[in-house]
Amino acid sequence: MRNPPAAAIMSFLVPGLGQFYNGKILRGLFWLLVTPGLWIGTGGAWGWVCHLVSAATAYGYAKRFSGR
């Protein structure tokens, strides 16, 4: 059983970490690689968006499969 808030917090702090926690390795690698690229490439504007989307997807996956 996964804890959805924990997955979201992990992924917000380090994009992809919440996905790793959920067992979604490829999705975690995607967020881990894409987010820093967007932080650098857009001067930070899209970096926040990636952080939030990464956290939301980690939360949603954990909630869907935790039975909560």
CHARMM internal coordinates of N, CA and C (Angstrom, degrees):
IC EDIT
DIST 1 N 1 CA 1.4480
DIST 1 CA 1 C 1.5286
ANGL 1 N 1 CA 1 C 109.12
DIST 1 C 2 N 1.2976
ANGL 1 CA 1 C 2 N 115.51
DIHE 1 N 1 CA 1 C 2 N 133.57
DIST 2 N 2 CA 1.4587
ANGL 1 C 2 N 2 CA 121.35
DIHE 1 CA 1 C 2 N 2 CA 179.58
DIST 2 CA 2 C 1.5280
ANGL 2 N 2 CA 2 C 109.69
DIHE 1 C 2 N 2 CA 2 C -102.99
DIST 2 C 3 N 1.3058
ANGL 2 CA 2 C 3 N 115.30
DIHE 2 N 2 CA 2 C 3 N 149.49
DIST 3 N 3 CA 1.4531
ANGL 2 C 3 N 3 CA 122.67
DIHE 2 CA 2 C 3 N 3 CA 178.47
DIST 3 CA 3 C 1.5359
ANGL 3 N 3 CA 3 C 107.84
DIHE 2 C 3 N 3 CA 3 C -97.61
DIST 3 C 4 N 1.3526
ANGL 3 CA 3 C 4 N 118.99
DIHE 3 N 3 CA 3 C 4 N 107.93
DIST 4 N 4 CA 1.4630
ANGL 3 C 4 N 4 CA 120.85
DIHE 3 CA 3 C 4 N 4 CA -176.55
DIST 4 CA 4 C 1.5287
ANGL 4 N 4 CA 4 C 115.15
DIHE 3 C 4 N 4 CA 4 C -56.71
DIST 4 C 5 N 1.3447
ANGL 4 CA 4 C 5 N 120.13
DIHE 4 N 4 CA 4 C 5 N -45.82
DIST 5 N 5 CA 1.4686
ANGL 4 C 5 N 5 CA 118.11
DIHE 4 CA 4 C 5 N 5 CA 178.28
DIST 5 CA 5 C 1.5325
ANGL 5 N 5 CA 5 C 112.53
DIHE 4 C 5 N 5 CA 5 C -61.98
DIST 5 C 6 N 1.3162
ANGL 5 CA 5 C 6 N 117.35
DIHE 5 N 5 CA 5 C 6 N -37.39
DIST 6 N 6 CA 1.4643
ANGL 5 C 6 N 6 CA 119.66
DIHE 5 CA 5 C 6 N 6 CA 178.41
DIST 6 CA 6 C 1.5196
ANGL 6 N 6 CA 6 C 110.89
DIHE 5 C 6 N 6 CA 6 C -64.32
DIST 6 C 7 N 1.3263
ANGL 6 CA 6 C 7 N 117.27
DIHE 6 N 6 CA 6 C 7 N -41.68
DIST 7 N 7 CA 1.4678
ANGL 6 C 7 N 7 CA 121.18
DIHE 6 CA 6 C 7 N 7 CA 178.60
DIST 7 CA 7 C 1.5233
ANGL 7 N 7 CA 7 C 110.61
DIHE 6 C 7 N 7 CA 7 C -62.08
DIST 7 C 8 N 1.3316
ANGL 7 CA 7 C 8 N 116.69
DIHE 7 N 7 CA 7 C 8 N -42.37
DIST 8 N 8 CA 1.4651
ANGL 7 C 8 N 8 CA 120.43
DIHE 7 CA 7 C 8 N 8 CA 179.97
DIST 8 CA 8 C 1.5258
ANGL 8 N 8 CA 8 C 111.40
DIHE 7 C 8 N 8 CA 8 C -65.31
DIST 8 C 9 N 1.3090
ANGL 8 CA 8 C 9 N 117.02
DIHE 8 N 8 CA 8 C 9 N -44.20
DIST 9 N 9 CA 1.4704
ANGL 8 C 9 N 9 CA 120.28
DIHE 8 CA 8 C 9 N 9 CA -179.57
DIST 9 CA 9 C 1.5241
ANGL 9 N 9 CA 9 C 110.75
DIHE 8 C 9 N 9 CA 9 C -64.31
DIST 9 C 10 N 1.3273
ANGL 9 CA 9 C 10 N 116.08
DIHE 9 N 9 CA 9 C 10 N -44.04
DIST 10 N 10 CA 1.4721
ANGL 9 C 10 N 10 CA 119.40
DIHE 9 CA 9 C 10 N 10 CA 178.76
DIST 10 CA 10 C 1.5145
ANGL 10 N 10 CA 10 C 111.06
DIHE 9 C 10 N 10 CA 10 C -58.90
DIST 10 C 11 N 1.3288
ANGL 10 CA 10 C 11 N 116.02
DIHE 10 N 10 CA 10 C 11 N -44.84
DIST 11 N 11 CA 1.4514
ANGL 10 C 11 N 11 CA 120.02
DIHE 10 CA 10 C 11 N 11 CA -176.96
DIST 11 CA 11 C 1.5203
ANGL 11 N 11 CA 11 C 111.94
DIHE 10 C 11 N 11 CA 11 C -73.09
DIST 11 C 12 N 1.3138
ANGL 11 CA 11 C 12 N 117.85
DIHE 11 N 11 CA 11 C 12 N -26.98
DIST 12 N 12 CA 1.4596
ANGL 11 C 12 N 12 CA 119.84
DIHE 11 CA 11 C 12 N 12 CA 175.68
DIST 12 CA 12 C 1.5288
ANGL 12 N 12 CA 12 C 110.56
DIHE 11 C 12 N 12 CA 12 C -72.11
DIST 12 C 13 N 1.3250
ANGL 12 CA 12 C 13 N 116.73
DIHE 12 N 12 CA 12 C 13 N -39.71
DIST 13 N 13 CA 1.4658
ANGL 12 C 13 N 13 CA 120.05
DIHE 12 CA 12 C 13 N 13 CA 179.93
DIST 13 CA 13 C 1.5258
ANGL 13 N 13 CA 13 C 111.74
DIHE 12 C 13 N 13 CA 13 C -70.25
DIST 13 C 14 N 1.3262
ANGL 13 CA 13 C 14 N 116.05
DIHE 13 N 13 CA 13 C 14 N -45.62
DIST 14 N 14 CA 1.4620
ANGL 13 C 14 N 14 CA 121.86
DIHE 13 CA 13 C 14 N 14 CA 177.87
DIST 14 CA 14 C 1.5276
ANGL 14 N 14 CA 14 C 106.68
DIHE 13 C 14 N 14 CA 14 C -133.64
DIST 14 C 15 N 1.3332
ANGL 14 CA 14 C 15 N 117.52
DIHE 14 N 14 CA 14 C 15 N 104.22
DIST 15 N 15 CA 1.4596
ANGL 14 C 15 N 15 CA 119.45
DIHE 14 CA 14 C 15 N 15 CA -177.23
DIST 15 CA 15 C 1.5284
ANGL 15 N 15 CA 15 C 111.39
DIHE 14 C 15 N 15 CA 15 C -53.76
DIST 15 C 16 N 1.3172
ANGL 15 CA 15 C 16 N 115.37
DIHE 15 N 15 CA 15 C 16 N 128.22
DIST 16 N 16 CA 1.4558
ANGL 15 C 16 N 16 CA 121.38
DIHE 15 CA 15 C 16 N 16 CA -179.06
DIST 16 CA 16 C 1.5138
ANGL 16 N 16 CA 16 C 113.68
DIHE 15 C 16 N 16 CA 16 C 101.88
DIST 16 C 17 N 1.3194
ANGL 16 CA 16 C 17 N 117.45
DIHE 16 N 16 CA 16 C 17 N -22.24
DIST 17 N 17 CA 1.4624
ANGL 16 C 17 N 17 CA 120.34
DIHE 16 CA 16 C 17 N 17 CA -177.43
DIST 17 CA 17 C 1.5281
ANGL 17 N 17 CA 17 C 111.31
DIHE 16 C 17 N 17 CA 17 C -65.27
DIST 17 C 18 N 1.3132
ANGL 17 CA 17 C 18 N 117.29
DIHE 17 N 17 CA 17 C 18 N -38.88
DIST 18 N 18 CA 1.4641
ANGL 17 C 18 N 18 CA 120.65
DIHE 17 CA 17 C 18 N 18 CA 177.37
DIST 18 CA 18 C 1.5206
ANGL 18 N 18 CA 18 C 111.93
DIHE 17 C 18 N 18 CA 18 C -65.10
DIST 18 C 19 N 1.3358
ANGL 18 CA 18 C 19 N 116.56
DIHE 18 N 18 CA 18 C 19 N -35.11
DIST 19 N 19 CA 1.4557
ANGL 18 C 19 N 19 CA 120.31
DIHE 18 CA 18 C 19 N 19 CA 176.66
DIST 19 CA 19 C 1.5308
ANGL 19 N 19 CA 19 C 110.25
DIHE 18 C 19 N 19 CA 19 C -67.81
DIST 19 C 20 N 1.3265
ANGL 19 CA 19 C 20 N 116.92
DIHE 19 N 19 CA 19 C 20 N -40.65
DIST 20 N 20 CA 1.4739
ANGL 19 C 20 N 20 CA 119.88
DIHE 19 CA 19 C 20 N 20 CA 175.86
DIST 20 CA 20 C 1.5247
ANGL 20 N 20 CA 20 C 109.90
DIHE 19 C 20 N 20 CA 20 C -60.43
DIST 20 C 21 N 1.3215
ANGL 20 CA 20 C 21 N 116.82
DIHE 20 N 20 CA 20 C 21 N -42.95
DIST 21 N 21 CA 1.4661
ANGL 20 C 21 N 21 CA 122.64
DIHE 20 CA 20 C 21 N 21 CA 178.09
DIST 21 CA 21 C 1.5306
ANGL 21 N 21 CA 21 C 110.83
DIHE 20 C 21 N 21 CA 21 C -58.43
DIST 21 C 22 N 1.3330
ANGL 21 CA 21 C 22 N 116.24
DIHE 21 N 21 CA 21 C 22 N -36.65
DIST 22 N 22 CA 1.4585
ANGL 21 C 22 N 22 CA 121.55
DIHE 21 CA 21 C 22 N 22 CA 178.78
DIST 22 CA 22 C 1.5227
ANGL 22 N 22 CA 22 C 113.27
DIHE 21 C 22 N 22 CA 22 C -81.04
DIST 22 C 23 N 1.3196
ANGL 22 CA 22 C 23 N 117.50
DIHE 22 N 22 CA 22 C 23 N -2.98
DIST 23 N 23 CA 1.4533
ANGL 22 C 23 N 23 CA 120.84
DIHE 22 CA 22 C 23 N 23 CA -179.99
DIST 23 CA 23 C 1.5159
ANGL 23 N 23 CA 23 C 113.98
DIHE 22 C 23 N 23 CA 23 C 85.89
DIST 23 C 24 N 1.3174
ANGL 23 CA 23 C 24 N 118.30
DIHE 23 N 23 CA 23 C 24 N 11.52
DIST 24 N 24 CA 1.4598
ANGL 23 C 24 N 24 CA 123.04
DIHE 23 CA 23 C 24 N 24 CA -179.36
DIST 24 CA 24 C 1.5280
ANGL 24 N 24 CA 24 C 108.56
DIHE 23 C 24 N 24 CA 24 C -100.30
DIST 24 C 25 N 1.3188
ANGL 24 CA 24 C 25 N 115.47
DIHE 24 N 24 CA 24 C 25 N 80.67
DIST 25 N 25 CA 1.4657
ANGL 24 C 25 N 25 CA 121.70
DIHE 24 CA 24 C 25 N 25 CA -172.39
DIST 25 CA 25 C 1.5310
ANGL 25 N 25 CA 25 C 112.47
DIHE 24 C 25 N 25 CA 25 C -64.32
DIST 25 C 26 N 1.3306
ANGL 25 CA 25 C 26 N 117.65
DIHE 25 N 25 CA 25 C 26 N -47.76
DIST 26 N 26 CA 1.4647
ANGL 25 C 26 N 26 CA 119.49
DIHE 25 CA 25 C 26 N 26 CA -178.27
DIST 26 CA 26 C 1.5224
ANGL 26 N 26 CA 26 C 112.14
DIHE 25 C 26 N 26 CA 26 C -65.16
DIST 26 C 27 N 1.3159
ANGL 26 CA 26 C 27 N 117.64
DIHE 26 N 26 CA 26 C 27 N -38.69
DIST 27 N 27 CA 1.4637
ANGL 26 C 27 N 27 CA 120.02
DIHE 26 CA 26 C 27 N 27 CA 176.19
DIST 27 CA 27 C 1.5210
ANGL 27 N 27 CA 27 C 110.74
DIHE 26 C 27 N 27 CA 27 C -65.44
DIST 27 C 28 N 1.3189
ANGL 27 CA 27 C 28 N 116.27
DIHE 27 N 27 CA 27 C 28 N -37.96
DIST 28 N 28 CA 1.4632
ANGL 27 C 28 N 28 CA 119.90
DIHE 27 CA 27 C 28 N 28 CA 177.27
DIST 28 CA 28 C 1.5143
ANGL 28 N 28 CA 28 C 111.82
DIHE 27 C 28 N 28 CA 28 C -63.44
DIST 28 C 29 N 1.3252
ANGL 28 CA 28 C 29 N 116.36
DIHE 28 N 28 CA 28 C 29 N -43.09
DIST 29 N 29 CA 1.4682
ANGL 28 C 29 N 29 CA 120.14
DIHE 28 CA 28 C 29 N 29 CA 177.68
DIST 29 CA 29 C 1.5229
ANGL 29 N 29 CA 29 C 111.09
DIHE 28 C 29 N 29 CA 29 C -63.50
DIST 29 C 30 N 1.3292
ANGL 29 CA 29 C 30 N 116.10
DIHE 29 N 29 CA 29 C 30 N -39.46
DIST 30 N 30 CA 1.4620
ANGL 29 C 30 N 30 CA 120.02
DIHE 29 CA 29 C 30 N 30 CA 177.96
DIST 30 CA 30 C 1.5224
ANGL 30 N 30 CA 30 C 110.69
DIHE 29 C 30 N 30 CA 30 C -56.98
DIST 30 C 31 N 1.3356
ANGL 30 CA 30 C 31 N 116.95
DIHE 30 N 30 CA 30 C 31 N -53.42
DIST 31 N 31 CA 1.4646
ANGL 30 C 31 N 31 CA 120.20
DIHE 30 CA 30 C 31 N 31 CA -178.50
DIST 31 CA 31 C 1.5192
ANGL 31 N 31 CA 31 C 111.78
DIHE 30 C 31 N 31 CA 31 C -65.77
DIST 31 C 32 N 1.3233
ANGL 31 CA 31 C 32 N 116.31
DIHE 31 N 31 CA 31 C 32 N -35.86
DIST 32 N 32 CA 1.4619
ANGL 31 C 32 N 32 CA 120.70
DIHE 31 CA 31 C 32 N 32 CA -179.51
DIST 32 CA 32 C 1.5315
ANGL 32 N 32 CA 32 C 111.41
DIHE 31 C 32 N 32 CA 32 C -65.03
DIST 32 C 33 N 1.3190
ANGL 32 CA 32 C 33 N 116.94
DIHE 32 N 32 CA 32 C 33 N -31.82
DIST 33 N 33 CA 1.4674
ANGL 32 C 33 N 33 CA 120.68
DIHE 32 CA 32 C 33 N 33 CA -178.93
DIST 33 CA 33 C 1.5318
ANGL 33 N 33 CA 33 C 112.82
DIHE 32 C 33 N 33 CA 33 C -91.87
DIST 33 C 34 N 1.3165
ANGL 33 CA 33 C 34 N 117.80
DIHE 33 N 33 CA 33 C 34 N -38.74
DIST 34 N 34 CA 1.4602
ANGL 33 C 34 N 34 CA 121.33
DIHE 33 CA 33 C 34 N 34 CA -175.20
DIST 34 CA 34 C 1.5251
ANGL 34 N 34 CA 34 C 112.23
DIHE 33 C 34 N 34 CA 34 C -73.87
DIST 34 C 35 N 1.3095
ANGL 34 CA 34 C 35 N 117.91
DIHE 34 N 34 CA 34 C 35 N -41.64
DIST 35 N 35 CA 1.4655
ANGL 34 C 35 N 35 CA 120.19
DIHE 34 CA 34 C 35 N 35 CA -174.84
DIST 35 CA 35 C 1.5297
ANGL 35 N 35 CA 35 C 112.96
DIHE 34 C 35 N 35 CA 35 C -60.71
DIST 35 C 36 N 1.3270
ANGL 35 CA 35 C 36 N 119.84
DIHE 35 N 35 CA 35 C 36 N -49.23
DIST 36 N 36 CA 1.4769
ANGL 35 C 36 N 36 CA 117.70
DIHE 35 CA 35 C 36 N 36 CA 178.09
DIST 36 CA 36 C 1.5299
ANGL 36 N 36 CA 36 C 112.27
DIHE 35 C 36 N 36 CA 36 C -61.80
DIST 36 C 37 N 1.3395
ANGL 36 CA 36 C 37 N 116.19
DIHE 36 N 36 CA 36 C 37 N -35.71
DIST 37 N 37 CA 1.4635
ANGL 36 C 37 N 37 CA 119.18
DIHE 36 CA 36 C 37 N 37 CA 177.67
DIST 37 CA 37 C 1.5178
ANGL 37 N 37 CA 37 C 112.07
DIHE 36 C 37 N 37 CA 37 C -61.40
DIST 37 C 38 N 1.3327
ANGL 37 CA 37 C 38 N 116.53
DIHE 37 N 37 CA 37 C 38 N -40.77
DIST 38 N 38 CA 1.4599
ANGL 37 C 38 N 38 CA 119.66
DIHE 37 CA 37 C 38 N 38 CA 178.65
DIST 38 CA 38 C 1.5269
ANGL 38 N 38 CA 38 C 111.79
DIHE 37 C 38 N 38 CA 38 C -74.03
DIST 38 C 39 N 1.3291
ANGL 38 CA 38 C 39 N 117.30
DIHE 38 N 38 CA 38 C 39 N -32.21
DIST 39 N 39 CA 1.4716
ANGL 38 C 39 N 39 CA 119.37
DIHE 38 CA 38 C 39 N 39 CA 174.97
DIST 39 CA 39 C 1.5245
ANGL 39 N 39 CA 39 C 109.43
DIHE 38 C 39 N 39 CA 39 C -59.58
DIST 39 C 40 N 1.3208
ANGL 39 CA 39 C 40 N 115.29
DIHE 39 N 39 CA 39 C 40 N -47.81
DIST 40 N 40 CA 1.4764
ANGL 39 C 40 N 40 CA 120.37
DIHE 39 CA 39 C 40 N 40 CA -176.92
DIST 40 CA 40 C 1.5203
ANGL 40 N 40 CA 40 C 110.88
DIHE 39 C 40 N 40 CA 40 C -72.76
DIST 40 C 41 N 1.3344
ANGL 40 CA 40 C 41 N 116.07
DIHE 40 N 40 CA 40 C 41 N -46.45
DIST 41 N 41 CA 1.4536
ANGL 40 C 41 N 41 CA 120.99
DIHE 40 CA 40 C 41 N 41 CA -174.58
DIST 41 CA 41 C 1.5170
ANGL 41 N 41 CA 41 C 114.84
DIHE 40 C 41 N 41 CA 41 C -67.05
DIST 41 C 42 N 1.3174
ANGL 41 CA 41 C 42 N 118.02
DIHE 41 N 41 CA 41 C 42 N -28.79
DIST 42 N 42 CA 1.4622
ANGL 41 C 42 N 42 CA 120.53
DIHE 41 CA 41 C 42 N 42 CA -177.58
DIST 42 CA 42 C 1.5251
ANGL 42 N 42 CA 42 C 112.73
DIHE 41 C 42 N 42 CA 42 C -113.21
DIST 42 C 43 N 1.2969
ANGL 42 CA 42 C 43 N 116.85
DIHE 42 N 42 CA 42 C 43 N 9.93
DIST 43 N 43 CA 1.4662
ANGL 42 C 43 N 43 CA 119.88
DIHE 42 CA 42 C 43 N 43 CA 179.84
DIST 43 CA 43 C 1.5201
ANGL 43 N 43 CA 43 C 112.79
DIHE 42 C 43 N 43 CA 43 C 67.86
DIST 43 C 44 N 1.3273
ANGL 43 CA 43 C 44 N 116.84
DIHE 43 N 43 CA 43 C 44 N 24.84
DIST 44 N 44 CA 1.4553
ANGL 43 C 44 N 44 CA 121.34
DIHE 43 CA 43 C 44 N 44 CA 176.05
DIST 44 CA 44 C 1.5123
ANGL 44 N 44 CA 44 C 115.20
DIHE 43 C 44 N 44 CA 44 C 100.20
DIST 44 C 45 N 1.3221
ANGL 44 CA 44 C 45 N 117.75
DIHE 44 N 44 CA 44 C 45 N -16.18
DIST 45 N 45 CA 1.4657
ANGL 44 C 45 N 45 CA 119.98
DIHE 44 CA 44 C 45 N 45 CA -175.30
DIST 45 CA 45 C 1.5256
ANGL 45 N 45 CA 45 C 112.33
DIHE 44 C 45 N 45 CA 45 C -60.71
DIST 45 C 46 N 1.3107
ANGL 45 CA 45 C 46 N 117.65
DIHE 45 N 45 CA 45 C 46 N -47.83
DIST 46 N 46 CA 1.4659
ANGL 45 C 46 N 46 CA 120.84
DIHE 45 CA 45 C 46 N 46 CA -178.15
DIST 46 CA 46 C 1.5136
ANGL 46 N 46 CA 46 C 112.43
DIHE 45 C 46 N 46 CA 46 C -89.32
DIST 46 C 47 N 1.3105
ANGL 46 CA 46 C 47 N 117.65
DIHE 46 N 46 CA 46 C 47 N -10.50
DIST 47 N 47 CA 1.4582
ANGL 46 C 47 N 47 CA 120.55
DIHE 46 CA 46 C 47 N 47 CA 177.05
DIST 47 CA 47 C 1.5183
ANGL 47 N 47 CA 47 C 112.19
DIHE 46 C 47 N 47 CA 47 C -62.11
DIST 47 C 48 N 1.3376
ANGL 47 CA 47 C 48 N 116.50
DIHE 47 N 47 CA 47 C 48 N -41.22
DIST 48 N 48 CA 1.4647
ANGL 47 C 48 N 48 CA 120.36
DIHE 47 CA 47 C 48 N 48 CA 178.13
DIST 48 CA 48 C 1.5108
ANGL 48 N 48 CA 48 C 111.31
DIHE 47 C 48 N 48 CA 48 C -65.41
DIST 48 C 49 N 1.3159
ANGL 48 CA 48 C 49 N 116.01
DIHE 48 N 48 CA 48 C 49 N -38.70
DIST 49 N 49 CA 1.4641
ANGL 48 C 49 N 49 CA 119.88
DIHE 48 CA 48 C 49 N 49 CA 178.84
DIST 49 CA 49 C 1.5223
ANGL 49 N 49 CA 49 C 109.28
DIHE 48 C 49 N 49 CA 49 C -61.64
DIST 49 C 50 N 1.3230
ANGL 49 CA 49 C 50 N 117.22
DIHE 49 N 49 CA 49 C 50 N -44.57
DIST 50 N 50 CA 1.4673
ANGL 49 C 50 N 50 CA 120.69
DIHE 49 CA 49 C 50 N 50 CA 178.95
DIST 50 CA 50 C 1.5191
ANGL 50 N 50 CA 50 C 111.28
DIHE 49 C 50 N 50 CA 50 C -62.96
DIST 50 C 51 N 1.3114
ANGL 50 CA 50 C 51 N 117.36
DIHE 50 N 50 CA 50 C 51 N -40.89
DIST 51 N 51 CA 1.4624
ANGL 50 C 51 N 51 CA 119.90
DIHE 50 CA 50 C 51 N 51 CA 178.25
DIST 51 CA 51 C 1.5209
ANGL 51 N 51 CA 51 C 110.63
DIHE 50 C 51 N 51 CA 51 C -59.72
DIST 51 C 52 N 1.3197
ANGL 51 CA 51 C 52 N 116.98
DIHE 51 N 51 CA 51 C 52 N -45.93
DIST 52 N 52 CA 1.4580
ANGL 51 C 52 N 52 CA 121.06
DIHE 51 CA 51 C 52 N 52 CA -178.64
DIST 52 CA 52 C 1.5262
ANGL 52 N 52 CA 52 C 112.30
DIHE 51 C 52 N 52 CA 52 C -67.72
DIST 52 C 53 N 1.3282
ANGL 52 CA 52 C 53 N 117.10
DIHE 52 N 52 CA 52 C 53 N -42.10
DIST 53 N 53 CA 1.4667
ANGL 52 C 53 N 53 CA 120.21
DIHE 52 CA 52 C 53 N 53 CA 179.41
DIST 53 CA 53 C 1.5265
ANGL 53 N 53 CA 53 C 110.07
DIHE 52 C 53 N 53 CA 53 C -66.52
DIST 53 C 54 N 1.3157
ANGL 53 CA 53 C 54 N 117.02
DIHE 53 N 53 CA 53 C 54 N -40.44
DIST 54 N 54 CA 1.4618
ANGL 53 C 54 N 54 CA 120.84
DIHE 53 CA 53 C 54 N 54 CA 178.27
DIST 54 CA 54 C 1.5294
ANGL 54 N 54 CA 54 C 110.57
DIHE 53 C 54 N 54 CA 54 C -61.19
DIST 54 C 55 N 1.3210
ANGL 54 CA 54 C 55 N 116.56
DIHE 54 N 54 CA 54 C 55 N -44.64
DIST 55 N 55 CA 1.4717
ANGL 54 C 55 N 55 CA 120.64
DIHE 54 CA 54 C 55 N 55 CA 179.07
DIST 55 CA 55 C 1.5231
ANGL 55 N 55 CA 55 C 110.88
DIHE 54 C 55 N 55 CA 55 C -65.20
DIST 55 C 56 N 1.3280
ANGL 55 CA 55 C 56 N 117.01
DIHE 55 N 55 CA 55 C 56 N -41.91
DIST 56 N 56 CA 1.4641
ANGL 55 C 56 N 56 CA 120.55
DIHE 55 CA 55 C 56 N 56 CA -179.18
DIST 56 CA 56 C 1.5271
ANGL 56 N 56 CA 56 C 111.67
DIHE 55 C 56 N 56 CA 56 C -65.63
DIST 56 C 57 N 1.3197
ANGL 56 CA 56 C 57 N 117.49
DIHE 56 N 56 CA 56 C 57 N -40.74
DIST 57 N 57 CA 1.4684
ANGL 56 C 57 N 57 CA 119.24
DIHE 56 CA 56 C 57 N 57 CA -179.95
DIST 57 CA 57 C 1.5219
ANGL 57 N 57 CA 57 C 111.17
DIHE 56 C 57 N 57 CA 57 C -69.81
DIST 57 C 58 N 1.3251
ANGL 57 CA 57 C 58 N 117.17
DIHE 57 N 57 CA 57 C 58 N -37.09
DIST 58 N 58 CA 1.4691
ANGL 57 C 58 N 58 CA 119.92
DIHE 57 CA 57 C 58 N 58 CA 177.41
DIST 58 CA 58 C 1.5253
ANGL 58 N 58 CA 58 C 110.18
DIHE 57 C 58 N 58 CA 58 C -64.76
DIST 58 C 59 N 1.3223
ANGL 58 CA 58 C 59 N 116.65
DIHE 58 N 58 CA 58 C 59 N -42.56
DIST 59 N 59 CA 1.4633
ANGL 58 C 59 N 59 CA 121.42
DIHE 58 CA 58 C 59 N 59 CA 178.22
DIST 59 CA 59 C 1.5310
ANGL 59 N 59 CA 59 C 110.35
DIHE 58 C 59 N 59 CA 59 C -62.76
DIST 59 C 60 N 1.3227
ANGL 59 CA 59 C 60 N 116.34
DIHE 59 N 59 CA 59 C 60 N -47.79
DIST 60 N 60 CA 1.4608
ANGL 59 C 60 N 60 CA 120.50
DIHE 59 CA 59 C 60 N 60 CA -177.95
DIST 60 CA 60 C 1.5197
ANGL 60 N 60 CA 60 C 112.82
DIHE 59 C 60 N 60 CA 60 C -61.40
DIST 60 C 61 N 1.3210
ANGL 60 CA 60 C 61 N 116.73
DIHE 60 N 60 CA 60 C 61 N -43.34
DIST 61 N 61 CA 1.4588
ANGL 60 C 61 N 61 CA 119.91
DIHE 60 CA 60 C 61 N 61 CA 179.43
DIST 61 CA 61 C 1.5225
ANGL 61 N 61 CA 61 C 110.68
DIHE 60 C 61 N 61 CA 61 C -64.97
DIST 61 C 62 N 1.3329
ANGL 61 CA 61 C 62 N 116.51
DIHE 61 N 61 CA 61 C 62 N -45.01
DIST 62 N 62 CA 1.4668
ANGL 61 C 62 N 62 CA 119.77
DIHE 61 CA 61 C 62 N 62 CA -179.67
DIST 62 CA 62 C 1.5172
ANGL 62 N 62 CA 62 C 110.64
DIHE 61 C 62 N 62 CA 62 C -63.54
DIST 62 C 63 N 1.3243
ANGL 62 CA 62 C 63 N 117.10
DIHE 62 N 62 CA 62 C 63 N -39.83
DIST 63 N 63 CA 1.4683
ANGL 62 C 63 N 63 CA 120.29
DIHE 62 CA 62 C 63 N 63 CA -179.51
DIST 63 CA 63 C 1.5181
ANGL 63 N 63 CA 63 C 111.11
DIHE 62 C 63 N 63 CA 63 C -67.69
DIST 63 C 64 N 1.3144
ANGL 63 CA 63 C 64 N 117.17
DIHE 63 N 63 CA 63 C 64 N -41.59
DIST 64 N 64 CA 1.4526
ANGL 63 C 64 N 64 CA 121.62
DIHE 63 CA 63 C 64 N 64 CA -178.87
DIST 64 CA 64 C 1.5206
ANGL 64 N 64 CA 64 C 111.92
DIHE 63 C 64 N 64 CA 64 C -63.25
DIST 64 C 65 N 1.3255
ANGL 64 CA 64 C 65 N 117.30
DIHE 64 N 64 CA 64 C 65 N -36.93
DIST 65 N 65 CA 1.4495
ANGL 64 C 65 N 65 CA 120.36
DIHE 64 CA 64 C 65 N 65 CA -174.82
DIST 65 CA 65 C 1.5258
ANGL 65 N 65 CA 65 C 114.24
DIHE 64 C 65 N 65 CA 65 C -105.30
DIST 65 C 66 N 1.3391
ANGL 65 CA 65 C 66 N 117.23
DIHE 65 N 65 CA 65 C 66 N 6.60
DIST 66 N 66 CA 1.4640
ANGL 65 C 66 N 66 CA 118.56
DIHE 65 CA 65 C 66 N 66 CA 178.31
DIST 66 CA 66 C 1.5212
ANGL 66 N 66 CA 66 C 111.68
DIHE 65 C 66 N 66 CA 66 C -98.49
DIST 66 C 67 N 1.3171
ANGL 66 CA 66 C 67 N 117.17
DIHE 66 N 66 CA 66 C 67 N -14.85
DIST 67 N 67 CA 1.4454
ANGL 66 C 67 N 67 CA 120.28
DIHE 66 CA 66 C 67 N 67 CA -179.53
DIST 67 CA 67 C 1.5166
ANGL 67 N 67 CA 67 C 113.20
DIHE 66 C 67 N 67 CA 67 C 82.85
DIST 67 C 68 N 1.3305
ANGL 67 CA 67 C 68 N 117.79
DIHE 67 N 67 CA 67 C 68 N 12.16
DIST 68 N 68 CA 1.4742
ANGL 67 C 68 N 68 CA 121.43
DIHE 67 CA 67 C 68 N 68 CA -179.20
DIST 68 CA 68 C 1.4956
ANGL 68 N 68 CA 68 C 110.60
DIHE 67 C 68 N 68 CA 68 C -93.66
END
COOR INIT
IC SEED 1 N 1 CA 1 C
IC BUILD
